[in-house]
């Protein structure tokens, strides 16, 4: 579904992503793990059109997208849930969910899909008129997921969905990711909690200083001694 070949990305003279090749098969959960500063967020921002690569190509469902802006990318149903949730703090919960639909042509079905988000996240239904910036961290993450799902993604980019959340909420996020995949959505996941990410993933990659240095199934990487010592504290 998604293919990256020879991707390089930099900020000025500093190259952050160095010749990355990556494939994301339809229906899979693929994860990228790595230390802070490894380039994980930069790579997702490049896929979603927020950054332009200095070299290489990105193809989504066979069409090249690395020259497109983020508005054009999301219209192709490739949707990004950014690090830190990035909800619209001065909009209500309901208005934020409506924002998820701005790229959709099928406007008539949007109210039904927002109602489905309220059914999936009852806490959001209770707070539909509350400003998003006043929600708890876990509630904001639910809202970020809901906004993305209203966009009807075929591929979902998730950047650190468990960041700053209580352990009980982290487990609910893990369950939600599995549920989304079961409904046919392909997922590319970045997650600082490497054990969580690899336990969810069909296949994983280790990103180190902008390069993919190790790849394997989620189970293989969980059992890898170097991964366990570096990222799992074992």
C-alpha positions as a printed Julia matrix, in Angstrom:
234×3 Matrix{Float64}:
   0.0     0.0    0.0
   2.84    2.4    0.89
   6.35    2.26  -0.53
   9.37    4.46   0.24
  12.54    4.2   -1.83
  15.8     6.02  -1.17
  14.18    8.68   1.02
  16.43   11.42   2.32
  15.2    14.35   4.4
  17.08   17.24   5.94
  16.7    20.49   7.82
  19.05   22.87   6.07
  22.47   21.22   5.89
  21.56   18.59   8.51
  20.39   15.3    6.99
  17.97   13.51   9.33
  16.69   10.63   7.15
  19.34    8.79   5.18
  18.35    6.55   2.27
  15.34    4.83   3.85
  13.47    2.06   2.04
  10.18    0.97   3.62
   7.13   -1.04   2.59
   3.75   -1.07   4.35
   1.52   -3.91   3.08
  -2.24   -3.49   2.99
  -3.94   -4.52   6.24
  -0.73   -4.71   8.28
   0.55   -2.92  11.36
   4.15   -1.85  10.71
   6.11   -0.15  13.48
   9.23    1.97  13.65
  11.14    2.08  16.93
  14.22    4.05  17.8
  15.74    6.5   20.23
  14.63   10.12  20.47
  16.16   12.02  17.56
  16.4     8.95  15.33
  14.17   10.59  12.71
  10.89    8.75  13.29
   8.63   11.81  13.42
  10.48   13.4   10.5
   9.76   10.31   8.41
   6.02   10.39   9.18
   5.89   14.12   8.48
   7.5    13.44   5.11
   5.0    10.72   4.21
   2.06   12.97   5.07
   3.39   15.9    3.03
   4.39   18.21   5.88
   8.03   17.89   4.74
   9.5    17.3    1.3
  12.25   14.71   0.81
  15.51   15.89  -0.71
  15.8    12.57  -2.58
  13.8     9.42  -3.19
  10.19    8.57  -3.95
   7.05    7.77  -1.95
   4.2     5.8   -3.55
   0.77    5.24  -2.03
  -1.42    2.65  -3.74
   0.84    2.87  -6.78
   0.72    6.66  -7.13
   3.63    8.94  -6.33
   2.82   11.35  -3.49
   6.14   12.87  -2.37
   5.41   16.07  -4.32
   1.97   16.57  -2.79
   0.92   18.84   0.07
  -0.75   17.43   3.19
  -4.23   18.44   2.01
  -3.75   16.39  -1.15
  -2.32   13.44   0.77
  -5.25   13.26   3.2
  -7.71   13.37   0.29
  -6.13   10.08  -0.81
  -7.19    8.69   2.6
  -3.72    8.62   4.1
  -4.28   10.24   7.5
  -1.77   11.35  10.14
  -2.32   11.44  13.93
   0.65   13.6   14.97
   2.84   13.43  18.04
   1.32   15.33  20.95
  -2.22   14.86  19.6
  -2.43   18.42  18.16
  -6.13   18.91  18.81
  -7.68   22.31  18.03
  -7.66   23.57  21.59
 -10.15   26.42  21.08
 -12.72   24.31  19.24
 -15.28   22.08  20.91
 -15.01   18.31  20.76
 -17.79   18.24  18.16
 -16.12   20.91  16.02
 -12.83   18.99  16.13
 -14.56   15.85  14.89
 -16.15   17.86  12.09
 -12.67   19.07  11.11
 -11.76   15.46  10.38
 -14.24   15.49   7.51
 -13.02   18.59   5.66
 -11.35   16.5    2.95
 -14.36   14.27   2.31
 -16.65   14.57  -0.7
 -19.43   12.45   0.83
 -20.71   15.15   3.19
 -24.12   13.55   3.7
 -22.7    10.65   5.72
 -20.48   12.77   8.0
 -23.07   13.18  10.83
 -23.53    9.4   10.9
 -19.77    8.86  11.14
 -19.43   11.41  13.94
 -22.25    9.64  15.78
 -20.25    6.42  15.38
 -17.25    8.14  17.04
 -19.45    9.12  19.98
 -20.58    5.51  20.27
 -16.97    4.33  20.17
 -15.75    7.01  22.62
 -18.59    7.68  25.11
 -16.35   10.1   27.03
 -16.27   12.35  23.96
 -20.05   12.19  23.7
 -20.28   13.45  27.27
 -17.94   16.35  26.42
 -19.1    17.21  22.92
 -19.58   20.91  23.78
 -16.39   21.19  25.84
 -13.3    22.92  24.44
 -10.72   20.38  23.31
  -7.94   22.15  25.18
  -9.65   21.44  28.51
  -9.72   17.66  28.03
  -7.34   15.29  29.8
  -4.42   13.82  27.85
  -6.24   10.52  27.35
  -9.39   12.28  26.2
  -7.4    14.4   23.76
  -5.84   11.23  22.34
  -9.32    9.75  21.88
 -10.33   12.95  20.09
  -7.26   12.83  17.84
  -8.15    9.25  16.9
 -11.78   10.17  16.36
 -10.88   13.13  14.14
  -8.61   10.89  12.05
 -11.21    8.13  11.74
 -13.87   10.59  10.57
 -11.55   11.21   7.6
 -12.15    7.54   6.59
  -8.47    6.53   6.33
  -7.18    3.57   4.38
  -3.75    4.08   5.96
  -3.24    5.65   9.38
   0.06    7.17  10.51
   0.28    7.11  14.32
   3.03    9.11  16.03
   3.58    8.25  19.72
  -0.09    7.61  20.62
   0.76    6.54  24.19
   3.01    9.51  25.01
   2.3    10.98  28.45
  -0.66    8.73  29.18
  -1.37    6.68  32.31
  -0.76    2.89  32.01
  -4.48    2.11  32.09
  -5.09    4.54  29.21
  -2.13    3.13  27.27
  -3.75   -0.3   27.29
  -6.99    1.17  25.95
  -5.03    2.83  23.14
  -3.39   -0.5   22.31
  -6.8    -2.17  22.19
  -8.08    0.62  19.94
  -5.2     0.21  17.49
  -5.97   -3.5   17.21
  -9.64   -2.74  16.69
  -8.91   -0.21  13.94
  -6.73   -2.72  12.12
  -9.46   -5.37  12.39
 -11.71   -3.01  10.44
  -9.32   -3.03   7.48
  -7.23    0.08   8.17
  -3.5    -0.25   7.52
  -1.3     1.29  10.23
   2.23    2.68  10.36
   3.03    3.15  14.04
   5.78    5.09  15.78
   5.88    4.45  19.49
   8.48    5.16  22.18
   7.04    2.24  24.16
   8.89   -0.34  22.07
   7.39   -3.33  23.84
   3.87   -2.1   23.14
   4.67   -1.29  19.52
   6.32   -4.62  18.75
   3.59   -6.59  20.49
   1.05   -4.99  18.14
   3.12   -5.08  14.96
   3.21   -7.65  12.19
   6.62   -6.31  11.19
   9.01   -3.77  12.68
  12.06   -1.71  11.84
  14.69   -0.09  14.04
  15.55    3.45  12.95
  18.92    4.67  14.18
  20.33    8.09  13.2
  18.07    8.23  10.17
  18.79    4.74   8.85
  16.94    1.45   9.19
  19.47   -0.82  10.87
  17.38   -3.87  11.79
  14.09   -5.37  10.61
  11.97   -8.38  11.51
   8.58   -9.5   12.66
   7.33   -7.98  15.88
   8.02  -11.23  17.7
  11.54  -11.51  16.26
  12.48   -8.01  17.37
  10.98   -8.55  20.83
  13.25  -11.58  21.2
  16.35   -9.87  19.76
  18.99   -9.33  22.46
  20.21   -6.01  21.03
  16.67   -4.65  20.84
  15.87   -5.85  24.35
  18.98   -4.25  25.82
  18.66   -0.95  23.93
  14.9    -0.34  23.81
  13.25   -2.66  26.32
  15.6    -2.25  29.27
  16.1    -6.01  29.52
